[in-house]
Amino acid sequence: MRFLADENFNGKLLNGLCVVLPDIDVVRVQDTTMTASSDPELLAWAAEQGRILLTHDIQTIAGYAYDRVRNGLPMPGIIEVRISQGIGATIEELALLIEASTPDEFDNQVRYIPLR
């Protein structure tokens, strides 16, 4: 699976995830030309790249993602992460979700951490 961490994704969380899953393919938005892009632009780019978006944006991004789905546009998935249980527990839960899933299980889906 391939991931895209949005600009505001917690760096400590991302670093910890990379330690737990050393082979994870993740790109940070700030390391691309998509810095400061709107949510719809970011979702379009993630779809073009086949990357599941890692985000803390629980206010707006899901709405734009479901707009893409309704319009028949590709949406490789989103994992919305709330750090409400501490960094270590959040990393464990995120790693478990990633390891126990296949890319097609994220297609057109928004998943949540902590798991609901």
Contacts in CASP RR format, 6 or more apart in sequence:
PFRMAT RR
TARGET T0000
AUTHOR 0000-0000-0000
METHOD contacts of the structure
MODEL  1
MRFLADENFNGKLLNGLCVVLPDIDVVRVQDTTMTASSDPELLAWAAEQG
RILLTHDIQTIAGYAYDRVRNGLPMPGIIEVRISQGIGATIEELALLIEA
STPDEFDNQVRYIPLR
1 24 0 8 1.000
1 25 0 8 1.000
1 52 0 8 1.000
1 98 0 8 1.000
1 101 0 8 1.000
1 102 0 8 1.000
1 103 0 8 1.000
1 106 0 8 1.000
2 25 0 8 1.000
2 26 0 8 1.000
2 27 0 8 1.000
2 49 0 8 1.000
2 50 0 8 1.000
2 51 0 8 1.000
2 52 0 8 1.000
2 103 0 8 1.000
3 24 0 8 1.000
3 25 0 8 1.000
3 26 0 8 1.000
3 27 0 8 1.000
3 51 0 8 1.000
3 52 0 8 1.000
3 53 0 8 1.000
3 54 0 8 1.000
4 26 0 8 1.000
4 27 0 8 1.000
4 28 0 8 1.000
4 29 0 8 1.000
4 42 0 8 1.000
4 45 0 8 1.000
4 46 0 8 1.000
4 49 0 8 1.000
4 51 0 8 1.000
4 52 0 8 1.000
4 53 0 8 1.000
4 54 0 8 1.000
5 14 0 8 1.000
5 26 0 8 1.000
5 27 0 8 1.000
5 28 0 8 1.000
5 29 0 8 1.000
5 54 0 8 1.000
5 55 0 8 1.000
6 29 0 8 1.000
6 42 0 8 1.000
6 53 0 8 1.000
6 54 0 8 1.000
6 55 0 8 1.000
6 56 0 8 1.000
6 57 0 8 1.000
6 61 0 8 1.000
7 28 0 8 1.000
7 29 0 8 1.000
7 30 0 8 1.000
7 35 0 8 1.000
7 36 0 8 1.000
8 55 0 8 1.000
8 56 0 8 1.000
8 57 0 8 1.000
9 28 0 8 1.000
9 54 0 8 1.000
9 55 0 8 1.000
9 56 0 8 1.000
9 81 0 8 1.000
10 56 0 8 1.000
10 81 0 8 1.000
10 83 0 8 1.000
10 87 0 8 1.000
12 87 0 8 1.000
13 81 0 8 1.000
13 83 0 8 1.000
13 87 0 8 1.000
13 90 0 8 1.000
13 91 0 8 1.000
13 94 0 8 1.000
14 26 0 8 1.000
14 28 0 8 1.000
14 54 0 8 1.000
16 87 0 8 1.000
16 88 0 8 1.000
16 91 0 8 1.000
17 24 0 8 1.000
17 26 0 8 1.000
17 91 0 8 1.000
17 94 0 8 1.000
17 95 0 8 1.000
18 24 0 8 1.000
18 26 0 8 1.000
20 91 0 8 1.000
20 92 0 8 1.000
20 95 0 8 1.000
21 95 0 8 1.000
21 98 0 8 1.000
21 99 0 8 1.000
24 98 0 8 1.000
26 54 0 8 1.000
27 49 0 8 1.000
27 51 0 8 1.000
29 35 0 8 1.000
29 37 0 8 1.000
29 42 0 8 1.000
32 45 0 8 1.000
34 41 0 8 1.000
34 42 0 8 1.000
34 45 0 8 1.000
37 45 0 8 1.000
39 57 0 8 1.000
39 60 0 8 1.000
39 61 0 8 1.000
39 64 0 8 1.000
40 64 0 8 1.000
40 67 0 8 1.000
40 68 0 8 1.000
42 53 0 8 1.000
43 53 0 8 1.000
43 61 0 8 1.000
43 64 0 8 1.000
43 65 0 8 1.000
43 68 0 8 1.000
43 75 0 8 1.000
44 68 0 8 1.000
44 73 0 8 1.000
46 52 0 8 1.000
46 53 0 8 1.000
46 76 0 8 1.000
46 77 0 8 1.000
47 68 0 8 1.000
47 73 0 8 1.000
47 74 0 8 1.000
47 75 0 8 1.000
47 76 0 8 1.000
50 74 0 8 1.000
50 76 0 8 1.000
51 76 0 8 1.000
52 76 0 8 1.000
52 77 0 8 1.000
52 78 0 8 1.000
52 79 0 8 1.000
52 103 0 8 1.000
52 106 0 8 1.000
53 61 0 8 1.000
53 76 0 8 1.000
53 77 0 8 1.000
53 78 0 8 1.000
53 79 0 8 1.000
54 79 0 8 1.000
54 81 0 8 1.000
55 61 0 8 1.000
55 78 0 8 1.000
55 79 0 8 1.000
55 80 0 8 1.000
55 81 0 8 1.000
56 80 0 8 1.000
56 81 0 8 1.000
56 82 0 8 1.000
56 83 0 8 1.000
57 80 0 8 1.000
58 80 0 8 1.000
58 82 0 8 1.000
61 78 0 8 1.000
61 80 0 8 1.000
62 78 0 8 1.000
62 80 0 8 1.000
62 110 0 8 1.000
65 75 0 8 1.000
65 77 0 8 1.000
65 78 0 8 1.000
65 110 0 8 1.000
66 110 0 8 1.000
68 74 0 8 1.000
68 75 0 8 1.000
69 75 0 8 1.000
69 108 0 8 1.000
75 107 0 8 1.000
75 108 0 8 1.000
76 103 0 8 1.000
76 106 0 8 1.000
76 107 0 8 1.000
77 106 0 8 1.000
77 107 0 8 1.000
77 108 0 8 1.000
77 109 0 8 1.000
77 110 0 8 1.000
77 111 0 8 1.000
78 106 0 8 1.000
78 109 0 8 1.000
78 110 0 8 1.000
78 111 0 8 1.000
79 94 0 8 1.000
79 97 0 8 1.000
79 106 0 8 1.000
79 110 0 8 1.000
79 111 0 8 1.000
79 112 0 8 1.000
79 113 0 8 1.000
80 110 0 8 1.000
80 111 0 8 1.000
80 112 0 8 1.000
80 113 0 8 1.000
81 90 0 8 1.000
81 94 0 8 1.000
81 112 0 8 1.000
81 113 0 8 1.000
82 112 0 8 1.000
82 113 0 8 1.000
82 114 0 8 1.000
83 90 0 8 1.000
84 114 0 8 1.000
85 93 0 8 1.000
85 114 0 8 1.000
89 114 0 8 1.000
90 113 0 8 1.000
90 114 0 8 1.000
93 113 0 8 1.000
93 114 0 8 1.000
93 115 0 8 1.000
94 113 0 8 1.000
97 111 0 8 1.000
97 113 0 8 1.000
97 115 0 8 1.000
END
